[in-house]
Amino acid sequence: QRRLSLQIVNQDGIDFVTEFIGIREAQSGELPAPEDIGVVLGTSDSLTPSFQCPDGIRLLRARIRSTEAHPNPSLKNQVCEAWTQPVVLPMK
């Protein structure tokens, strides 16, 4: 099954947005083109986001961003975020 589903713990006053990010399959024997890497394939503001990955995607992961300020920011206006491990999908 080519679906990535998550469950986010609700925190009062904090909103979450999940981005499903992937790498498109390259031509046989080729590396992916730069524009095919890190493609945002879908977004969700649900606490139970789920994404059905279309054919032609080789790697999929999710980034969950919150509206909570990072407690020890490295960047101006940095918020708390988390990433899933990448899931390598079988080639079609």
N, C-alpha and C positions, 0 to 999 in steps of 0.2 A: 504494500500500500504506500502511496506517495503522499502521505498526509503528515504534517507536523502540528501537534496540538499541545497546548500549554495550559497550566493553571496558575494564576497569579493571586497571591494572598492580598485581600482587600485591606487597605490602610486608610483610615478616615482622613479626608481632606487631600488625598494624593490621587492624581489621575495617572493612568498608564497608557502608552501607545506602543504597540508591537509592530515592528517592521519585519517582514519576511524577505530575506536577502539571498540572492543566489548567483551562481555562475552558469552561464549558458554553455552547452556542449560545443566544442570546437569541431572543425572538420577533422576527419580521420588523420592522425599523426601530427596535427597542428596544435599550437597553444591557443587558448581563448584570446580573442581580440580585447584590448583594454575596455572597450565599451560593453563587453559581455561579462565583465567581472564586477561584482558588488552591485548588481541590479536589484532595485527594490521592486519585488514582485507583487506585494500586497501589504496592506496595513489593517490594523484592527485596534479599537479602543475597548474591547471586551476584556473581562478578567479571565475568560476561557478562550483565548484566540486559537484559531485553527486555520490551516492553509492547505488546500489540495494543490500539490505541485503539478504543473503541466509537464507534458513531455518536452524534451529538449533542455531540461535543467539538470546539470551534473552534480551540483553541490547546493545545499540549502541550509540556512541557519536563521535564527531570529535574534533581533535586538529589542529589548524591552526598555523603554525610556519612561522615567517618572517625572512628575513635576516637583519632586523633593530636591532641595538644594543638596549638593554633594558636601559631606562634612569636612572634607579636606581637599578642596578643588585645586586642580592643576591649571585650569582654564577659567577665564571670566564667565560667570553665569553657568558653570558646569552643574549638571543635575545627575542624580543617581541613575545608573543604567546597568543592565546585565545582558550578556550574550549567551546563547546556547552553543554547545559544541557543534561544529559543522557535521551535517549528515551527507555522506557521499551516496548518490543515487545511481542505480544501475543504468548503463547506457541502453538506449532503445535501438 
